[in-house]
Amino acid sequence: MEYVDFIIVGQGLAGTVLANALQEAGQTVRIFNNAELPSSSRVAAGIFNPVTGRKLVKTWLADDIFPFLEKYYAKLENRFGQKFFHEIPIYRPFPNEEVRRFFQNEEIIREFEAFATIEFENSKYQGIVNNELGGVTTSHSGWVDLNTFLDVFKAYFSSKDMLVNQAFEIESIQLTEDNLVIYKGLKADKLIFCEGFHGKDNPFFNWLPFNPVKGEVLEVEIEGVHLQEIINQGAFVVPLPDGRYKVGATYSWHELDWISTIQAREELTLKYGKLLKPPFKFIAQKAGVRPATKDRRPLIGLHPAFKQLGIFNGLGSKGVSLAPYFAKHFTEFLTEEKELASEVNINRFASLYLA
């Protein structure tokens, strides 16, 4: 029987980054991925942004996560000789006078100076952006081309015989008395589920409070406009390398499917019109389901009863930012017995399992 240290289920963003972290830590890994299943990682805009929310607040763990992710993606670009990490500013027009006044506070200005430039005059993109009140330009931001990123790793994992392109059959799992896991002739210390949205149906982890949310994005052309920044307020407009733009996103907690809708296109068209002045030409539309959670924190850890089974999921819309940092954190927990942060450890929901 063949032996590996870890079996990983899923080669989306979470599974890819965790497999890479484990391999860098000297572990042997086998990944099972069903390419026929829809993947939210391949729909997501891949934006990373240290200042988020309608009131423009510094995102959770920004001071730790963002320096880490910048080095992480840049290192991988050099390693593979591929471009997928696009570090560009994000311009956030002030949505109202209340937010504008908030950023006039000198203490707030000092707090954000490492991440943002605050401008109170309508000096940016006149004739293009609706920014009559001014806005905030954030640095340490941008987007990751996740399709390129995942394709690069798919080729790499395949070249190392780490990737098995087939559906994972959960009923074929065998849990041994010596706390190992066997799957179709493959024995491992641990099996980690990185299934994204599909994790909510996993019989070992379906007690966790997933809160999946459907999102849709458009691909458009904007004639005569050449943005050098992401524009984001109520919606985002991301400049793509081919001169087109990605516009998103919608949020729906109902009808959790992967079907694009006219309603979403109309909603995004309306949001775009409030943000940018020039009309766009519609090119394409995609839908995905984000693996979000009730408390908006990742779901990471080992099963309460079956310690050879783990989960790395629930990264939500901030997956590009959270995945590298917490993959390393989880790897240190798995290989060095370092403590797992309580904010992400699934033990915080142990009462749900026992119920």
C-alpha positions, 0 to 999 in steps of 0.5 A: 500500500502506497503511503503519503503524509497528507491527502488533500481533497480539492485543488481550488485556492485553499487546496492548492495553497495548503498542498504547497505549504505542506510540500515546502514543509517536507511533507508528501502530498496527494491531491484529489480534484474533480475538474468537472465540479464548479469552482468558486476560485475560478470565478472570483475576482481575486482582489486583496485589499487592506481597507474594506467595508462601506465605512472603509475600515482596516481588514482583519489581521491586515498588519500580519496578512498583507506583508505575508501575501505580497512576499508569497505571491511574488516568490511564486511568480519568480519560481514559475516564471508566470505573471498572476500577481497584480499589485495595483492601488484601489481607489475608494470614493467616499460614499457620503459626507459621514465617511468623509468626515471620519477620514478628516480625523488626524488620528484616523489619518495616522492609522491608515497612513501605511495603507492609504492616501486620503484625498478630499478634493475631486481630483481623480478621474474627473469625467470617469469616476463619480467621486465628488467627495474625494476618496481613499487610495489604498496601497498593498492591494490588487488582484490575483489571476486565480485561473493562471495561478491554479493552472500553473500549480495544476501543471506542477502538481501533475508533473510531480505525480501529486494530482489525481484528476478524479471525483473523490468518493467519501464513502471509500474512506477507511479510518484505522485504529492507529489513527491513519486514513486509507483511501483506495489503496493509499494510506495517509496520516491525515486527509484534509478537505478543501472543498469550498462551497461543496464542504457544506455537504461533507458528512464529517463536517456538515455540522459547521456553520457554513453560510455560502453566498452566490456571487456574479461578475461581468466582463466588459469593455469601456471604450476610451478608458484606461484605468490604472487602479481598481475602482471600488465602492458598492461595486468593483471595476478591475482592469484586466491585462487585455484591456477589458474589465471585470465588474462585480459582485453580487451577493445572494444567500438564496438559489445557491447555484452556478447559473448567471442571471439577468437580475444580477446583470441588471444589478451590476449595471446599476451599481456600475452606473453609480460608480463610473460615468462612461457606459460599458459594453457587455462581454460575458458573465459568470456565477460562483458560490463563495464558501463563507461562514456565519462568523466570517472566519475560516474553518480550519482544524481537525475533526473532534472525533476523527483526528486523521480528518481535517478541514481548510475552508471558509475563506469566503471573499477574502481567500486570496488574502487569507489562504497563504497566511493560514495555510502556513499557520495550519501547516505549522499546527499539523507538522510542528504541533503549534497552537491553532488560533482560536479565531479560526479553529473549528473547536470554537463550534464543538458544541454544534458537533456534540449537539 
